[in-house]
Amino acid sequence: MREKPRTPHAEWSGAAPAPAAATVHDEAVAAAVSQLAGVTLALLAGDEATAHSLAGGAERKRVTVQRVLAAYDVCASGTLSREEAQALFTSLARSIVSELAASGASEVARAHAQRILEDDERGTIARVASKLLQLADLDGDGRVSLTELAGLFEAVQRAQHASSDTFPQPLRALAGSLQLLPPTEGTAVSEAERAAEWHIGIPGDDHTLRRVEIGRELSVVGLGRSADASAYFLPELGLSLQPRCVLLTHGHRDHTAALPAMARRAALVLAPRAITGLAQLNFGDAAQTDEETVAALGDFRLESVGDGDEARGRPLPRRRLPRGYAAREHAAREQVLLPKEAYAGSPTPLGVQVFDAPHKRGIPAVAYGVYRVKRRLKQEYAALPKHELGALLAKDVPITEARHEGLLFYSGDTTIELLRARHADILPKYPAIIHEVTFFGKPSPELDQSVRQKGHTHYAQLHPFICAFPETTFICVHWSLRYSREDILGFFNSSYGGVPKNVVLWV
């Protein structure tokens, strides 16, 4: 393994010999780690004056970094091994959390930090430590030199002047884990030009449809307030106000009230497999028969779906087959495609990915991802000239493969456990995420338990994912009717100094 470069950083390291190795329990070392934690937090807050004051002059910076590295360099090699670096950054992460708990920039950040110190059940300190190591370890070998340790704090400082395209993703993810939002990554709620995009209106009043552009020639139109109305449409794809296909997440009335209009147009309705009767689509009167439901709401072209349908390529079992609608066999495929008559406006096939979504006990619910299926040349044929590709085609050799292009993910009503368990399957694939955020408030076990029992999510739970995926647009919907427009915008202003750039508030 090659040696780390020993060239000193201009201001934070220097050519002076490092102090003799100290124990990590040394008071001077603890003070140095605390100083670096304060500098990091000040830089994350965009307060360079405070960061400069805490760091001191060039000589003090050199001594601080050298003392810390020497203290954790147990083998005295001049470079921290992976284990030594992890120990250092775990200590630094804990110090950062302690600083926030004592004097965090907002009530939300302080409460979150205090909770971590009391019971770090989500492993936040380890997660922050891993992001610090990722920022420092420039060549990715797990070891950290004096130059790299010094460069870590310069990277945090440079990020405050960087564009959103160059802001380090690990640093943004680190901030999200701490319920922080770097100033360069937020937008002030007072900026008038954002008002239309945020769909500011009076909650639950006029049911005026809102509209959000989520990509080229693709938009979301709909309504979204908890216990009032939740319906979102993709008009360009025919999943719209006069829909060809309805993706139903669960049977609560605020999600099903528009079904009569849809049934009149014989729309295809996908619903959770655990729904055992049409009565559950009318808020579950156990004594109500399917016939009574049909009489009240209309008949449905209903298909049952469940978690993993797309991944396993299994057929969609049918609860009711519409007249003249032939069953499709998907078992030999690796995706479940919508029938062509169920959508419009897409030159390539549309597919639906299904995720079980934890909601209230006894309420079956799913989330959906909508994607296009495109064809691309297989990698092994990419360098071949056209005449050779033509020869392969003449021999019926398959030279292309399917590629799924994610369009939109919709969580429906669910807890944060869906994203915690499945974020690797969802966030890298779908560029736009419609996620419920029914509540907000100071992070606490009590708030977590309350929203979990109600089957919903509060904003602080979603914030780390928003920060970790800056290229993904999060459309936050389903806010409780207890909150006014001013309440929601005020929460973001006081807790985060603004709204993350990749967030659209549907209020």
N, C-alpha and C positions, 0 to 999 in steps of 0.2 A: 504494500500500500504506500502510495507516494506521501512524502512529507508535506505538511501544511506550509504555506508561505509564511515567513517570519518577518516580512517587511512591515514596519510599524505604520499604523494609521496616523495620518497627519496630526490630529489633535487629541485623539482619545488614547493612543498607545504611547508611542515615543521610543527612543533608543535606550533610555535609562534601564538598567537591569531591574527585573521584577523583584519585589520584596520576597524574603524567604517564605516558603510555604507555611501557611497558618492553618489552624483547624477551622472548620466551617462554623464552629460555635464561638469563635473569637468575637468580642463585642465590636471591634473595629470592622471586621468582615461583615457582621450583621448590619452595621451602620452603612457600610458601602453598598450592600445589596438594597437596603431601604432607600438609599439615595438614588440608585439606578431605577428603582420602582417608581419613585416620585417623578424622575425625569421622563420615564416612559409614559406615565399617565398625563403629565403636562403636555407632552408632544402629541399624544392622541387627542387631547382636547384643543389642540391648535394654539396653546399658550406657550409660545417660544420664550417669552420674557421670563416666566416662572421656571421653565426648563433650564434656561441659561443660568438663572440665579442658583438653582439647586445643584447644577453641575459644576459651577465655579469656572475658574480659568483653565487654560490648557494644562498647566502642571497638576492641578487638582484632578482633572479628568483622567490624566495618565495614571496617577497614583490609585484612583478609585478602581479603574478597570484592571490594572495590574494586580492590585490586592485581591480582588475577587477571583481572578483567574488562578493566582497562586494558591489561594485557599482551597480551591476545588481540584487543583492539579495534584492529586494524591501521589501519583507516580513520578512527579517532578520532571516531566518530559517537555514542558513548555507548551504542550497542546492538550486540550481536554479530550479524553476518550469519550465514546458514546455514553458510557455509564456516568462519567464525571460531568459531562455536559447536561445530561438529564437531571442529575442532582442539583446542579447550579440553577437551571431554568425552572425546576420545581420550586426551589427556594425563592427565586425571583417572582414566580407566578403567585406564590402564597403571599409575598410581601406586597405585590400589586393589589391583590384582593383585600389585604388588611388595610392598605391605604384607602381603598374605595369604601370599605366598611366604616372607616372613621370619618371620612370627609369627601364622600362621593359627590360628583357634580350634580346629581339629581337624586330625588327620593327613591326612584326605581332602582338606580344603580347601587345606592347604599343598601337598600333592603336586600337586593340580590346578593351583594357581597357578604352581608351579615349572615344570610342563610347559608352560603357556601361554607363559611367558617364554622358554622354550627353543625352542618351535615352536608358534605359534598357528595350527595348520592348520585349526581349526574357526572361526576368526574371532571368538573370544570377546571380545577387547578391543573390536572394532568393535560387537559386539552389546551389550556393557555400555554403551558410549558412546551408542548409539542409545536405550537405555532411560533414561539420565540426561537426554538431550536431550528425550525425550518427557515426562519428569516436570517439567522446567523450563519447556518451551515451552507455556504454558497456553493460548494462543490458536491454536496449531498453525500459525503462519506460518513456522516454521523459524528465527526470530530470537529472541534472548534478551536481555532488559534486565537492568539491575542489580537491579531488584525481583524479577524472575523467578529470577535466579541465587540471590539470597538466600533466596527462597521454597522453592527446591529442598530445602535442608537442613531447613527447618521442616517440609516435607512428610514427609521421612524420620522426623523426630522425632514428628510427630503420628501417624504410622502405628503406632507402638508402643502407642498407646492406643486404636486403632480396633478395631472389630469385624471379623470375617472378611468381612462384607458390604461394608465400606468400605475394606479394605486395598488400596492401589493395585496393580493388576495389573502395571504395568511394574516396580514395585519388587520384587514377588515374583518376577517373571521374571528380574530382574537378580540377585537372590539365588540363584536356581536355576542361573544360568549360572556362578556362582562356587562351587557346591557348598555353599551356605549355606542355612539355614532360619531365618527370623526367629522369635523365641520365640512371638509371637502366632499363628504359623501352624503350630505343632507341638503334639502331644499327648504328654505324658510316658508312657513305656512302662510305668511302674509303676501307672498308674490302673487299678484292678481292673475298673471297669465296661466298659473297652475289651477285656478279655480274650476275651469271647465273640465280639465282632466280629472280632477278629484270628484266631479259630479256633486258639488255641494248643493244640498237642498234641505227641506224640512223633513225630518224622519217620519215616515209612515203617512204623509199627508195626501199627496195628489197621485201617487203611483205613476208618476211620469217616468217613461223609460229612459235609462241612461245608456251611453254608448262609449266604448273604449276601443281604440285601435290597438291591436296586438301584433300586427305584422303587415306585410305588404298584401293588400287586398283581403284582409281578414280582420273582423271586429267582433266584439261581444256587446250585445244589447240585452237589457233586462232590468230586473228589480231585485233588491236584496236587503231585506231587514228581517231580523230574527222574529219569529212568531207573527209575521205580517205577510210577506210574500217573498219567495225565493225562486226565481226563474231566469235563466240566462240562455241566450240564443246566439247561434252563429249564422247570420242570415246569408252570407255568401255561400255556405255549404248546404243550405236547405234545412239546417237544424235551427229553425227560426219560429217566428210568430205563427206561421202556417206550416208547421214542421212536417217533414217526412219521417223524422226519427226523433224520439224523446229518450234521453238518458236519465232515468229516474233513480235518485240516490237512496230514497227511503219513502215511507208512506205517510209522513206527517202532513197535515192539511196545508201548511204554508208552502209545501212543495208540490202538492197534487191538485190544488184548486182549479188549475187551468186545464186539467185533463178532459173535461167535457168538450171543450172546443177542439182539442186535439183528436179526441175519439171520433168526432164528426167527420174528420178528414182521414180516418183510418190510418193514422200514423203508427209506425212501428214503435213500441214502447219496450225498452229494456228495463228490467227491475231486478232487485236482489233475489237470488235463488231461494232464500229462506222465507220469502213471502209465500204463504201457502194458500192464500185465497184473495180474491179481489177485494174482499171487505177490508183487508189491511191497507189498501190504498185509500180508504175513506176514514182513516184514523181508528181503525181496528175495533169496531163493535163486534164482539165475539158472537153475538146472537144474530148478526146481519148476514144474510146469505149472499152468495155471488150474484144471484138473480136480482136481489134488491139493490145491490151496488150498481149493477148494469142499468137498472131502471132509473137510478138516481144520477149516475155520472155518464152512462154510455158504455158501450162495449169497447174492449181493448184488443189490439193486436199485440199481445203481451209475450215477451220472451224472457226467460230467467237467465241471469248471469251470476257468476261468482268469481272470487279471487283466483287469478292465474289462468283465466280462460285464454287470454292472449298468449301467455307464456307457454302453456302446454299444448296449444293448438287443438283444443277439444271442441266438439260441436256444441252449439247453443241448444240446450234442451227446451222444447216448446211447451208452454202451458196452453196456449190457444193458437192454432194455426189459422191464419186468415184464408178465406176462400181463394183457391187458385194459387196459393203461395207454396211452392215446393220446398221441402226441407233441404238444407245445404249441408254437405258433409265437409267438416273442417279437420277431421282427425289426421289427415295426411299432410296438413299444413302447419306452419309455425306461427300463424296469426289467425285471429277471427276477423273476417272482413264483413263490413256492412253490405247488404245487398244493394245493388246499384240503384234500385228504386227508392232506397232510404235516404239518399242525399243528392245534392246537386252542386254544380259549380266547381267540381274537382276533376281534372283530367286523369288523375291517378286514383286507384282504390283508396277508400278510407277504412281504417280499422279502429277498434275500441279496445283499450286495455282496462281490465277491471281489477280493483283492489278492495278487499274487505276493509271497511272503515268502522272502527269502534265508535259506537254512539251510546245512547241510553240503553240500559239493560232491557233485553227483550225486544229491541227495535232493530231488525235487520237493516243494514246500510252498506252501501258500496261507494267508492269513488271511481272516477273515470278519467282515462287519458285518451285523447283523440289524436290519431296520427295518420299520415299519408304513407302509402307503400310505393316506393319508387324502385326502379331497377338501376343497377350500376354494373360496370364491367368488373369481373373478378380480378383480384390483384395479380394473379399469375399470368393474366393475359394483357395487363396494362401496357406493356412495352411492345407488344406485337404490332406490326404494320397492318393496314386495313385489309390487304389482300390475304394475309394469313388468317385474320379474324373471319373473313368471308369464307375461307376454306373450312374452317372449323364449323361455321354455321351450316355449310352445305352437308357436313357429316352429322348434323343434329347434335353437336356438342354444345351443352349449355355454357355460355360464356359470361352470362350476367347472373346477378344474385339480388335478392330483395333487400332493400334498406328502408328502415322505418324512420320517417321524419316527423318527430313530435310536433304537434301544433298547440295543444292546450290540455292542461290537467285541471280537473274540478274536484275539490275535496268533498263537496256536500257537507252535511253536519257531522263533525267528527272531533275527536280529541287529538292532541299533538302526537299521540303514540303512533299514528299512521306514518307521519313524516320521520319520526325517530327510528322506526323500524324499516321503512322502505325508501328513505330519501335517495339512496344510491340508485334505485330503479326509476325514480321520478324526476329529480331535479336536474341531472345532466341531460335528460332526454327532452323535456318539455320547456320551451322558452317562455311560456306564460302559465302562471299558476293562479287559479282562482281558489283562494283558501278562506274558509270561514274564520272570523275573529269576532266572536260574540261579545267578549268582555275585555276590559283592560284594568290595570291596577298594579300596586306594588307586588312583586313576586313574594310568595309565601306559601308554606304548606297548606294553609287554610284556603287560599285562592285556588291552588292546584286541585285540592280535593273537591272544592265546590264546582269548578268547571268540569272536572272529570265525572262527577255524579250527574251533571246536567248533559254530559255527552258533547261538550264544546271545547273551544280553545280560547286562551287569552293571549294578548299581543306579545307579552314578554317571552312566551314560549316559542313564538314564531320568529322573533327578532334574530336569533343566532343564524337561522337558515337564510334569512334575507341578507344578512351581512356576508355570509360565506359564499353566496351565489350572486354576485353583483350584475352578471349579464342576464339574469332571469328576472322577468317582470312579475311581481306579486300583486295581485288584485285582491285587496282585503275587503271582504263582504260579510253580510249577516250580522252587523253590529246590533246589539240589543237596543230596543226602543227606549230603554231607560236613559240613553245618551243622546244629547242634542249634537248638532253639528259643531257647536262651539266647544262642547265637552271633549269630543274626539280630537279636534285640532289642537285644543289647549293641552291635552295629554301629551301629544307629540312635541309640542313646543317646550313644555316644562321638563319632560323626561329625556328628550333626545336632542333638543335644540332645533328640531325640524323633522321633516319626513324623509326617510331614505330615498335616494334618487330612483331606485328601482321599485318603488311602491306606488300604487294607485289606491287611494282611499275611496271606496264606493259608499258615500254617505250623502 
